[in-house]
Amino acid sequence: MGSDHYFSATPASAENLRTIRVVLAGRDLEVTTAGGVFSPDRLDAGTAVLLANMPPLPPSGHFLDLGCGWGPISLAMAIASPHATIWAVDVNERALDLVRRNAEALGLTNVNAVLPDDVPDDIVFRTIRSNPPIRVGKNVLHDMLERWIPRLDERSDAWMVVQRNLGADSLQRWIAATFSPGYSVYRSATGKGYRVLKVRRHGTPATEPITTL
């Protein structure tokens, strides 16, 4: 593929549409994938570990899938929380087209597949669920997280899966150092060589009412 990666904005490789079967949110589904996106032939192991180790979603609100690919996390969230609004964000236009195609085929009307700059600035997220694109490089990855983690709502969580040998532990340390105070991060689960990291945004302490005598 040369310089054509799953994080390319417009993949140059042949689209090569294909249909695969996956289980998402307890449902056996048929989805469309394509060349030039992440893990086009199967539900990748990291995403499977994340989906198996996440807590139940809030019933409503705005949810973010950062680096959505063809959409397994977004589709799972849309099925599980039909009253929520899912923001499937990626720089890969082909991936976004696949998310839209899959959401429409599955009758999911609560998914917005958009480029990062197309998410309205005033939206805060009840949760972020992500298999982030580690191979973009540390600097780009850190920039992504510094942009999106602060958009968590108070007392809300981000859940990310990272392969252990691709720097999960160093990323956990960086998150702890970068977003302290106000946030906490810990390893929530491990499996198949992956770490699931939970990042919690804490609430603003309530102020005591001032009483006068």
TORVOLUM-51155 format. One record per atom (N, C-alpha, C): residue in one letter; atom name; x, z, y. Coordinates in steps of 0.1 Angstrom, whole numbers, padded with zeros to 4 digits. Example, Ala and Ser with C-alpha at 12.3 -4.5 7.8 and 13.67 -1.06 7.14 Angstrom:
['A','N',[0132,0078,-0057]]
['A','CA',[0123,0078,-0045]]
['A','C',[0132,0078,-0033]]
['S','N',[0128,0071,-0022]]
['S','CA',[0137,0071,-0011]]
['S','C',[0129,0079,0000]]
% end
This chain:
['M','N',[0008,0000,-0012]]
['M','CA',[0000,0000,0000]]
['M','C',[0009,0000,0013]]
['G','N',[0022,0002,0011]]
['G','CA',[0030,0002,0023]]
['G','C',[0027,0013,0032]]
['S','N',[0024,0010,0045]]
['S','CA',[0021,0020,0055]]
['S','C',[0006,0023,0055]]
['D','N',[-0002,0018,0045]]
['D','CA',[-0016,0020,0045]]
['D','C',[-0019,0032,0037]]
['H','N',[-0024,0043,0044]]
['H','CA',[-0026,0056,0037]]
['H','C',[-0041,0059,0039]]
['Y','N',[-0046,0069,0031]]
['Y','CA',[-0060,0074,0033]]
['Y','C',[-0062,0079,0046]]
['F','N',[-0052,0083,0054]]
['F','CA',[-0054,0087,0068]]
['F','C',[-0051,0076,0078]]
['S','N',[-0050,0064,0073]]
['S','CA',[-0050,0052,0083]]
['S','C',[-0064,0051,0089]]
['A','N',[-0064,0047,0102]]
['A','CA',[-0076,0045,0109]]
['A','C',[-0084,0033,0103]]
['T','N',[-0077,0023,0101]]
['T','CA',[-0084,0011,0095]]
['T','C',[-0075,0006,0083]]
['P','N',[-0078,0010,0071]]
['P','CA',[-0070,0006,0060]]
['P','C',[-0069,-0009,0058]]
['A','N',[-0057,-0014,0056]]
['A','CA',[-0055,-0028,0054]]
['A','C',[-0057,-0033,0040]]
['S','N',[-0058,-0023,0030]]
['S','CA',[-0060,-0027,0016]]
['S','C',[-0074,-0032,0014]]
['A','N',[-0075,-0039,0002]]
['A','CA',[-0088,-0044,-0001]]
['A','C',[-0098,-0033,-0003]]
['E','N',[-0111,-0035,0002]]
['E','CA',[-0121,-0025,0001]]
['E','C',[-0124,-0021,-0013]]
['N','N',[-0126,-0031,-0022]]
['N','CA',[-0127,-0028,-0036]]
['N','C',[-0137,-0017,-0039]]
['L','N',[-0150,-0019,-0035]]
['L','CA',[-0160,-0009,-0037]]
['L','C',[-0162,-0006,-0051]]
['R','N',[-0165,0006,-0054]]
['R','CA',[-0167,0010,-0068]]
['R','C',[-0177,0022,-0068]]
['T','N',[-0184,0024,-0080]]
['T','CA',[-0193,0035,-0081]]
['T','C',[-0188,0045,-0092]]
['I','N',[-0189,0057,-0088]]
['I','CA',[-0185,0068,-0097]]
['I','C',[-0196,0078,-0098]]
['R','N',[-0195,0086,-0109]]
['R','CA',[-0204,0097,-0111]]
['R','C',[-0197,0110,-0108]]
['V','N',[-0204,0119,-0101]]
['V','CA',[-0198,0132,-0098]]
['V','C',[-0209,0142,-0098]]
['V','N',[-0206,0155,-0099]]
['V','CA',[-0215,0166,-0098]]
['V','C',[-0212,0173,-0086]]
['L','N',[-0222,0174,-0077]]
['L','CA',[-0221,0180,-0064]]
['L','C',[-0233,0189,-0062]]
['A','N',[-0231,0201,-0058]]
['A','CA',[-0242,0211,-0055]]
['A','C',[-0251,0211,-0067]]
['G','N',[-0246,0210,-0079]]
['G','CA',[-0254,0212,-0092]]
['G','C',[-0261,0199,-0095]]
['R','N',[-0259,0188,-0088]]
['R','CA',[-0266,0176,-0091]]
['R','C',[-0257,0165,-0096]]
['D','N',[-0261,0158,-0106]]
['D','CA',[-0253,0147,-0112]]
['D','C',[-0257,0134,-0103]]
['L','N',[-0246,0130,-0096]]
['L','CA',[-0249,0119,-0086]]
['L','C',[-0240,0107,-0089]]
['E','N',[-0245,0096,-0084]]
['E','CA',[-0238,0083,-0084]]
['E','C',[-0234,0080,-0069]]
['V','N',[-0222,0078,-0066]]
['V','CA',[-0217,0076,-0052]]
['V','C',[-0208,0064,-0052]]
['T','N',[-0207,0059,-0040]]
['T','CA',[-0198,0047,-0038]]
['T','C',[-0185,0051,-0031]]
['T','N',[-0174,0046,-0036]]
['T','CA',[-0161,0048,-0030]]
['T','C',[-0154,0035,-0029]]
['A','N',[-0142,0035,-0024]]
['A','CA',[-0135,0023,-0021]]
['A','C',[-0120,0025,-0020]]
['G','N',[-0112,0014,-0021]]
['G','CA',[-0098,0015,-0019]]
['G','C',[-0095,0019,-0005]]
['G','N',[-0083,0025,-0003]]
['G','CA',[-0079,0029,0011]]
['G','C',[-0085,0042,0016]]
['V','N',[-0091,0050,0006]]
['V','CA',[-0096,0063,0010]]
['V','C',[-0090,0073,0000]]
['F','N',[-0091,0086,0002]]
['F','CA',[-0085,0096,-0006]]
['F','C',[-0093,0097,-0019]]
['S','N',[-0086,0097,-0031]]
['S','CA',[-0092,0099,-0044]]
['S','C',[-0104,0091,-0046]]
['P','N',[-0103,0077,-0046]]
['P','CA',[-0115,0069,-0048]]
['P','C',[-0121,0068,-0062]]
['D','N',[-0113,0073,-0072]]
['D','CA',[-0118,0071,-0086]]
['D','C',[-0124,0083,-0092]]
['R','N',[-0123,0095,-0085]]
['R','CA',[-0128,0107,-0091]]
['R','C',[-0130,0118,-0080]]
['L','N',[-0137,0128,-0083]]
['L','CA',[-0136,0140,-0075]]
['L','C',[-0123,0147,-0077]]
['D','N',[-0114,0148,-0067]]
['D','CA',[-0101,0152,-0068]]
['D','C',[-0101,0167,-0072]]
['A','N',[-0090,0172,-0078]]
['A','CA',[-0089,0185,-0084]]
['A','C',[-0090,0196,-0073]]
['G','N',[-0084,0193,-0061]]
['G','CA',[-0084,0203,-0050]]
['G','C',[-0098,0205,-0045]]
['T','N',[-0105,0194,-0043]]
['T','CA',[-0119,0196,-0038]]
['T','C',[-0128,0203,-0048]]
['A','N',[-0126,0200,-0061]]
['A','CA',[-0133,0206,-0072]]
['A','C',[-0131,0221,-0072]]
['V','N',[-0118,0225,-0070]]
['V','CA',[-0115,0240,-0069]]
['V','C',[-0122,0246,-0057]]
['L','N',[-0121,0239,-0045]]
['L','CA',[-0128,0244,-0033]]
['L','C',[-0143,0246,-0036]]
['L','N',[-0149,0236,-0041]]
['L','CA',[-0164,0236,-0043]]
['L','C',[-0168,0247,-0052]]
['A','N',[-0159,0250,-0062]]
['A','CA',[-0162,0260,-0072]]
['A','C',[-0160,0274,-0067]]
['N','N',[-0153,0276,-0056]]
['N','CA',[-0149,0289,-0052]]
['N','C',[-0154,0293,-0038]]
['M','N',[-0163,0285,-0033]]
['M','CA',[-0169,0288,-0019]]
['M','C',[-0181,0297,-0021]]
['P','N',[-0184,0305,-0011]]
['P','CA',[-0196,0313,-0011]]
['P','C',[-0208,0304,-0007]]
['P','N',[-0220,0309,-0009]]
['P','CA',[-0231,0301,-0005]]
['P','C',[-0230,0298,0010]]
['L','N',[-0236,0287,0014]]
['L','CA',[-0236,0283,0028]]
['L','C',[-0246,0290,0036]]
['P','N',[-0244,0291,0049]]
['P','CA',[-0255,0296,0058]]
['P','C',[-0267,0286,0056]]
['P','N',[-0279,0291,0059]]
['P','CA',[-0291,0282,0057]]
['P','C',[-0292,0271,0068]]
['S','N',[-0286,0273,0079]]
['S','CA',[-0287,0264,0090]]
['S','C',[-0275,0264,0099]]
['G','N',[-0275,0256,0110]]
['G','CA',[-0264,0256,0119]]
['G','C',[-0256,0243,0117]]
['H','N',[-0245,0242,0124]]
['H','CA',[-0236,0231,0124]]
['H','C',[-0224,0234,0114]]
['F','N',[-0221,0225,0105]]
['F','CA',[-0211,0227,0095]]
['F','C',[-0201,0216,0097]]
['L','N',[-0188,0218,0095]]
['L','CA',[-0177,0208,0097]]
['L','C',[-0170,0206,0083]]
['D','N',[-0169,0193,0080]]
['D','CA',[-0160,0189,0069]]
['D','C',[-0149,0181,0075]]
['L','N',[-0137,0187,0076]]
['L','CA',[-0126,0182,0083]]
['L','C',[-0117,0174,0073]]
['G','N',[-0116,0160,0076]]
['G','CA',[-0109,0151,0067]]
['G','C',[-0118,0148,0055]]
['C','N',[-0130,0143,0058]]
['C','CA',[-0141,0142,0048]]
['C','C',[-0139,0132,0037]]
['G','N',[-0130,0122,0039]]
['G','CA',[-0129,0111,0028]]
['G','C',[-0142,0105,0026]]
['W','N',[-0145,0102,0013]]
['W','CA',[-0158,0095,0010]]
['W','C',[-0169,0104,0010]]
['G','N',[-0167,0118,0012]]
['G','CA',[-0178,0127,0015]]
['G','C',[-0182,0137,0005]]
['P','N',[-0174,0141,-0005]]
['P','CA',[-0179,0150,-0015]]
['P','C',[-0183,0164,-0009]]
['I','N',[-0175,0169,0000]]
['I','CA',[-0178,0182,0006]]
['I','C',[-0190,0181,0015]]
['S','N',[-0190,0171,0023]]
['S','CA',[-0202,0169,0032]]
['S','C',[-0215,0167,0024]]
['L','N',[-0215,0159,0014]]
['L','CA',[-0227,0157,0006]]
['L','C',[-0231,0169,-0001]]
['A','N',[-0222,0177,-0006]]
['A','CA',[-0225,0190,-0013]]
['A','C',[-0232,0199,-0003]]
['M','N',[-0226,0200,0009]]
['M','CA',[-0232,0209,0019]]
['M','C',[-0245,0204,0024]]
['A','N',[-0247,0191,0025]]
['A','CA',[-0260,0186,0030]]
['A','C',[-0271,0189,0019]]
['I','N',[-0267,0188,0007]]
['I','CA',[-0277,0191,-0004]]
['I','C',[-0281,0206,-0004]]
['A','N',[-0270,0214,-0003]]
['A','CA',[-0272,0228,-0005]]
['A','C',[-0279,0234,0007]]
['S','N',[-0277,0229,0019]]
['S','CA',[-0283,0234,0032]]
['S','C',[-0290,0223,0039]]
['P','N',[-0302,0219,0035]]
['P','CA',[-0309,0207,0041]]
['P','C',[-0313,0210,0055]]
['H','N',[-0313,0222,0060]]
['H','CA',[-0317,0225,0074]]
['H','C',[-0305,0226,0083]]
['A','N',[-0293,0224,0077]]
['A','CA',[-0281,0224,0085]]
['A','C',[-0277,0210,0090]]
['T','N',[-0268,0209,0100]]
['T','CA',[-0263,0196,0104]]
['T','C',[-0248,0195,0100]]
['I','N',[-0245,0185,0092]]
['I','CA',[-0232,0184,0087]]
['I','C',[-0224,0174,0095]]
['W','N',[-0212,0178,0100]]
['W','CA',[-0203,0169,0107]]
['W','C',[-0192,0165,0098]]
['A','N',[-0192,0152,0093]]
['A','CA',[-0182,0147,0084]]
['A','C',[-0172,0140,0093]]
['V','N',[-0160,0145,0094]]
['V','CA',[-0150,0141,0104]]
['V','C',[-0138,0135,0097]]
['D','N',[-0134,0123,0101]]
['D','CA',[-0122,0116,0095]]
['D','C',[-0117,0106,0106]]
['V','N',[-0104,0102,0105]]
['V','CA',[-0099,0091,0113]]
['V','C',[-0101,0078,0106]]
['N','N',[-0104,0078,0093]]
['N','CA',[-0105,0066,0085]]
['N','C',[-0119,0060,0086]]
['E','N',[-0120,0049,0093]]
['E','CA',[-0133,0043,0095]]
['E','C',[-0140,0039,0082]]
['R','N',[-0132,0035,0072]]
['R','CA',[-0138,0031,0059]]
['R','C',[-0144,0043,0052]]
['A','N',[-0137,0054,0053]]
['A','CA',[-0142,0067,0047]]
['A','C',[-0155,0071,0054]]
['L','N',[-0156,0070,0067]]
['L','CA',[-0168,0073,0074]]
['L','C',[-0180,0064,0070]]
['D','N',[-0177,0051,0068]]
['D','CA',[-0187,0042,0063]]
['D','C',[-0192,0046,0050]]
['L','N',[-0183,0050,0041]]
['L','CA',[-0188,0055,0028]]
['L','C',[-0196,0067,0028]]
['V','N',[-0193,0077,0037]]
['V','CA',[-0201,0089,0038]]
['V','C',[-0215,0085,0043]]
['R','N',[-0216,0076,0052]]
['R','CA',[-0229,0071,0057]]
['R','C',[-0237,0064,0046]]
['R','N',[-0230,0056,0038]]
['R','CA',[-0237,0049,0028]]
['R','C',[-0242,0058,0017]]
['N','N',[-0233,0068,0013]]
['N','CA',[-0237,0077,0003]]
['N','C',[-0248,0087,0007]]
['A','N',[-0247,0091,0020]]
['A','CA',[-0258,0100,0025]]
['A','C',[-0271,0093,0025]]
['E','N',[-0271,0080,0029]]
['E','CA',[-0284,0072,0030]]
['E','C',[-0289,0070,0016]]
['A','N',[-0280,0067,0006]]
['A','CA',[-0285,0064,-0008]]
['A','C',[-0291,0077,-0014]]
['L','N',[-0286,0088,-0010]]
['L','CA',[-0291,0101,-0016]]
['L','C',[-0302,0107,-0008]]
['G','N',[-0306,0100,0003]]
['G','CA',[-0317,0105,0011]]
['G','C',[-0314,0117,0020]]
['L','N',[-0301,0119,0023]]
['L','CA',[-0297,0130,0031]]
['L','C',[-0296,0126,0046]]
['T','N',[-0305,0131,0054]]
['T','CA',[-0306,0127,0068]]
['T','C',[-0299,0137,0077]]
['N','N',[-0292,0147,0072]]
['N','CA',[-0285,0157,0080]]
['N','C',[-0270,0156,0081]]
['V','N',[-0265,0144,0078]]
['V','CA',[-0250,0142,0078]]
['V','C',[-0247,0132,0090]]
['N','N',[-0237,0137,0098]]
['N','CA',[-0232,0128,0109]]
['N','C',[-0217,0125,0105]]
['A','N',[-0214,0113,0102]]
['A','CA',[-0200,0109,0098]]
['A','C',[-0194,0102,0111]]
['V','N',[-0184,0109,0117]]
['V','CA',[-0180,0105,0130]]
['V','C',[-0164,0107,0131]]
['L','N',[-0159,0100,0141]]
['L','CA',[-0145,0102,0144]]
['L','C',[-0143,0116,0151]]
['P','N',[-0131,0121,0151]]
['P','CA',[-0130,0135,0157]]
['P','C',[-0135,0135,0172]]
['D','N',[-0132,0125,0180]]
['D','CA',[-0136,0126,0194]]
['D','C',[-0151,0124,0196]]
['D','N',[-0158,0121,0185]]
['D','CA',[-0173,0119,0187]]
['D','C',[-0181,0131,0184]]
['V','N',[-0174,0142,0181]]
['V','CA',[-0182,0155,0179]]
['V','C',[-0183,0161,0193]]
['P','N',[-0196,0164,0197]]
['P','CA',[-0198,0169,0211]]
['P','C',[-0190,0182,0213]]
['D','N',[-0185,0184,0225]]
['D','CA',[-0176,0195,0228]]
['D','C',[-0183,0208,0227]]
['D','N',[-0196,0209,0229]]
['D','CA',[-0203,0221,0230]]
['D','C',[-0207,0227,0216]]
['I','N',[-0204,0220,0205]]
['I','CA',[-0209,0224,0192]]
['I','C',[-0199,0234,0187]]
['V','N',[-0204,0245,0181]]
['V','CA',[-0196,0255,0174]]
['V','C',[-0201,0255,0159]]
['F','N',[-0193,0259,0150]]
['F','CA',[-0196,0257,0136]]
['F','C',[-0198,0270,0129]]
['R','N',[-0209,0271,0121]]
['R','CA',[-0211,0282,0113]]
['R','C',[-0202,0283,0101]]
['T','N',[-0196,0272,0097]]
['T','CA',[-0186,0272,0087]]
['T','C',[-0178,0259,0088]]
['I','N',[-0166,0259,0083]]
['I','CA',[-0157,0247,0081]]
['I','C',[-0153,0248,0067]]
['R','N',[-0155,0237,0060]]
['R','CA',[-0151,0235,0046]]
['R','C',[-0142,0222,0046]]
['S','N',[-0130,0224,0040]]
['S','CA',[-0120,0213,0042]]
['S','C',[-0110,0212,0030]]
['N','N',[-0107,0200,0026]]
['N','CA',[-0095,0197,0018]]
['N','C',[-0087,0189,0028]]
['P','N',[-0079,0196,0036]]
['P','CA',[-0072,0189,0047]]
['P','C',[-0061,0179,0043]]
['P','N',[-0059,0169,0051]]
['P','CA',[-0049,0159,0047]]
['P','C',[-0035,0164,0049]]
['I','N',[-0030,0171,0039]]
['I','CA',[-0016,0177,0040]]
['I','C',[-0005,0167,0043]]
['R','N',[-0007,0155,0037]]
['R','CA',[0004,0145,0038]]
['R','C',[0005,0138,0051]]
['V','N',[-0004,0142,0061]]
['V','CA',[-0002,0136,0075]]
['V','C',[0011,0142,0081]]
['G','N',[0016,0153,0075]]
['G','CA',[0027,0160,0081]]
['G','C',[0024,0173,0088]]
['K','N',[0033,0182,0088]]
['K','CA',[0030,0195,0093]]
['K','C',[0026,0195,0108]]
['N','N',[0032,0188,0116]]
['N','CA',[0029,0188,0131]]
['N','C',[0014,0183,0133]]
['V','N',[0011,0172,0126]]
['V','CA',[-0003,0166,0128]]
['V','C',[-0013,0176,0122]]
['L','N',[-0010,0182,0111]]
['L','CA',[-0019,0191,0105]]
['L','C',[-0021,0204,0113]]
['H','N',[-0010,0209,0119]]
['H','CA',[-0012,0220,0128]]
['H','C',[-0020,0217,0140]]
['D','N',[-0018,0205,0146]]
['D','CA',[-0026,0201,0157]]
['D','C',[-0041,0201,0154]]
['M','N',[-0044,0195,0142]]
['M','CA',[-0058,0195,0137]]
['M','C',[-0064,0209,0137]]
['L','N',[-0057,0218,0131]]
['L','CA',[-0062,0231,0129]]
['L','C',[-0063,0239,0142]]
['E','N',[-0054,0236,0151]]
['E','CA',[-0055,0243,0164]]
['E','C',[-0066,0237,0172]]
['R','N',[-0070,0225,0169]]
['R','CA',[-0082,0219,0176]]
['R','C',[-0095,0224,0171]]
['W','N',[-0096,0226,0157]]
['W','CA',[-0109,0228,0151]]
['W','C',[-0112,0243,0148]]
['I','N',[-0102,0251,0143]]
['I','CA',[-0105,0264,0140]]
['I','C',[-0111,0273,0151]]
['P','N',[-0106,0271,0164]]
['P','CA',[-0112,0278,0175]]
['P','C',[-0127,0275,0177]]
['R','N',[-0132,0264,0171]]
['R','CA',[-0146,0261,0173]]
['R','C',[-0155,0267,0162]]
['L','N',[-0149,0276,0154]]
['L','CA',[-0157,0284,0145]]
['L','C',[-0166,0294,0154]]
['D','N',[-0178,0296,0150]]
['D','CA',[-0187,0306,0157]]
['D','C',[-0181,0320,0154]]
['E','N',[-0185,0329,0162]]
['E','CA',[-0180,0343,0159]]
['E','C',[-0186,0347,0145]]
['R','N',[-0178,0355,0138]]
['R','CA',[-0182,0360,0125]]
['R','C',[-0185,0349,0115]]
['S','N',[-0177,0338,0116]]
['S','CA',[-0179,0327,0107]]
['S','C',[-0165,0324,0101]]
['D','N',[-0166,0315,0090]]
['D','CA',[-0154,0313,0082]]
['D','C',[-0151,0298,0080]]
['A','N',[-0138,0296,0079]]
['A','CA',[-0133,0283,0074]]
['A','C',[-0127,0285,0060]]
['W','N',[-0130,0276,0051]]
['W','CA',[-0125,0276,0038]]
['W','C',[-0117,0263,0035]]
['M','N',[-0105,0264,0032]]
['M','CA',[-0096,0252,0030]]
['M','C',[-0089,0253,0016]]
['V','N',[-0087,0242,0010]]
['V','CA',[-0080,0242,-0003]]
['V','C',[-0066,0234,0000]]
['V','N',[-0056,0240,-0005]]
['V','CA',[-0042,0235,-0003]]
['V','C',[-0034,0236,-0016]]
['Q','N',[-0028,0226,-0020]]
['Q','CA',[-0019,0226,-0032]]
['Q','C',[-0008,0236,-0030]]
['R','N',[-0005,0244,-0040]]
['R','CA',[0005,0254,-0038]]
['R','C',[0019,0248,-0035]]
['N','N',[0022,0237,-0042]]
['N','CA',[0036,0232,-0040]]
['N','C',[0036,0222,-0028]]
['L','N',[0025,0221,-0021]]
['L','CA',[0025,0214,-0008]]
['L','C',[0024,0223,0004]]
['G','N',[0028,0236,0002]]
['G','CA',[0029,0244,0013]]
['G','C',[0017,0253,0016]]
['A','N',[0009,0257,0006]]
['A','CA',[-0002,0265,0009]]
['A','C',[0002,0279,0015]]
['D','N',[0013,0285,0009]]
['D','CA',[0016,0298,0013]]
['D','C',[0022,0298,0028]]
['S','N',[0030,0288,0031]]
['S','CA',[0036,0287,0044]]
['S','C',[0025,0284,0054]]
['L','N',[0015,0276,0050]]
['L','CA',[0004,0273,0059]]
['L','C',[-0004,0286,0062]]
['Q','N',[-0006,0294,0052]]
['Q','CA',[-0013,0307,0054]]
['Q','C',[-0006,0315,0064]]
['R','N',[0008,0316,0063]]
['R','CA',[0015,0324,0072]]
['R','C',[0014,0318,0086]]
['W','N',[0014,0305,0088]]
['W','CA',[0013,0299,0101]]
['W','C',[0000,0302,0107]]
['I','N',[-0011,0301,0099]]
['I','CA',[-0024,0304,0105]]
['I','C',[-0025,0318,0109]]
['A','N',[-0020,0327,0101]]
['A','CA',[-0020,0342,0105]]
['A','C',[-0012,0344,0118]]
['A','N',[-0001,0337,0120]]
['A','CA',[0007,0339,0132]]
['A','C',[0001,0332,0144]]
['T','N',[-0006,0321,0142]]
['T','CA',[-0011,0312,0153]]
['T','C',[-0024,0318,0158]]
['F','N',[-0033,0323,0150]]
['F','CA',[-0046,0326,0154]]
['F','C',[-0048,0341,0155]]
['S','N',[-0038,0349,0155]]
['S','CA',[-0039,0363,0157]]
['S','C',[-0037,0367,0172]]
['P','N',[-0045,0376,0177]]
['P','CA',[-0056,0384,0171]]
['P','C',[-0069,0376,0171]]
['G','N',[-0079,0381,0166]]
['G','CA',[-0092,0375,0166]]
['G','C',[-0096,0368,0153]]
['Y','N',[-0086,0365,0145]]
['Y','CA',[-0088,0358,0132]]
['Y','C',[-0081,0365,0121]]
['S','N',[-0085,0363,0109]]
['S','CA',[-0078,0368,0097]]
['S','C',[-0078,0357,0087]]
['V','N',[-0067,0357,0079]]
['V','CA',[-0066,0347,0068]]
['V','C',[-0061,0353,0056]]
['Y','N',[-0067,0349,0044]]
['Y','CA',[-0062,0354,0032]]
['Y','C',[-0065,0344,0021]]
['R','N',[-0058,0346,0010]]
['R','CA',[-0060,0337,-0002]]
['R','C',[-0072,0342,-0009]]
['S','N',[-0083,0334,-0010]]
['S','CA',[-0095,0338,-0016]]
['S','C',[-0096,0335,-0031]]
['A','N',[-0089,0324,-0035]]
['A','CA',[-0089,0320,-0049]]
['A','C',[-0077,0311,-0052]]
['T','N',[-0074,0310,-0065]]
['T','CA',[-0064,0301,-0070]]
['T','C',[-0069,0293,-0082]]
['G','N',[-0064,0281,-0084]]
['G','CA',[-0068,0274,-0096]]
['G','C',[-0062,0260,-0096]]
['K','N',[-0057,0257,-0108]]
['K','CA',[-0051,0244,-0111]]
['K','C',[-0040,0240,-0101]]
['G','N',[-0032,0250,-0096]]
['G','CA',[-0021,0248,-0087]]
['G','C',[-0026,0247,-0073]]
['Y','N',[-0038,0251,-0070]]
['Y','CA',[-0043,0251,-0056]]
['Y','C',[-0046,0265,-0051]]
['R','N',[-0045,0267,-0038]]
['R','CA',[-0050,0279,-0031]]
['R','C',[-0062,0276,-0023]]
['V','N',[-0072,0285,-0023]]
['V','CA',[-0083,0285,-0014]]
['V','C',[-0081,0295,-0003]]
['L','N',[-0079,0291,0009]]
['L','CA',[-0077,0300,0020]]
['L','C',[-0090,0302,0028]]
['K','N',[-0092,0314,0031]]
['K','CA',[-0104,0318,0040]]
['K','C',[-0099,0322,0053]]
['V','N',[-0103,0316,0064]]
['V','CA',[-0100,0320,0078]]
['V','C',[-0113,0325,0084]]
['R','N',[-0112,0337,0089]]
['R','CA',[-0124,0344,0094]]
['R','C',[-0122,0346,0109]]
['R','N',[-0132,0341,0117]]
['R','CA',[-0132,0344,0131]]
['R','C',[-0140,0357,0133]]
['H','N',[-0134,0367,0139]]
['H','CA',[-0141,0379,0141]]
['H','C',[-0150,0379,0154]]
['G','N',[-0159,0388,0155]]
['G','CA',[-0168,0388,0166]]
['G','C',[-0162,0396,0178]]
['T','N',[-0167,0393,0190]]
['T','CA',[-0163,0401,0201]]
['T','C',[-0169,0415,0200]]
['P','N',[-0161,0425,0202]]
['P','CA',[-0166,0439,0201]]
['P','C',[-0177,0441,0211]]
['A','N',[-0188,0447,0207]]
['A','CA',[-0199,0450,0216]]
['A','C',[-0194,0460,0226]]
['T','N',[-0198,0459,0238]]
['T','CA',[-0195,0469,0248]]
['T','C',[-0206,0479,0249]]
['E','N',[-0201,0491,0251]]
['E','CA',[-0211,0502,0252]]
['E','C',[-0219,0501,0265]]
['P','N',[-0232,0503,0265]]
['P','CA',[-0239,0503,0278]]
['P','C',[-0235,0514,0287]]
['I','N',[-0234,0511,0300]]
['I','CA',[-0230,0521,0310]]
['I','C',[-0243,0529,0314]]
['T','N',[-0242,0542,0313]]
['T','CA',[-0254,0550,0317]]
['T','C',[-0250,0558,0329]]
['T','N',[-0259,0560,0337]]
['T','CA',[-0257,0568,0349]]
['T','C',[-0267,0580,0349]]
['L','N',[-0262,0591,0354]]
['L','CA',[-0270,0603,0355]]
['L','C',[-0276,0604,0368]]
% end
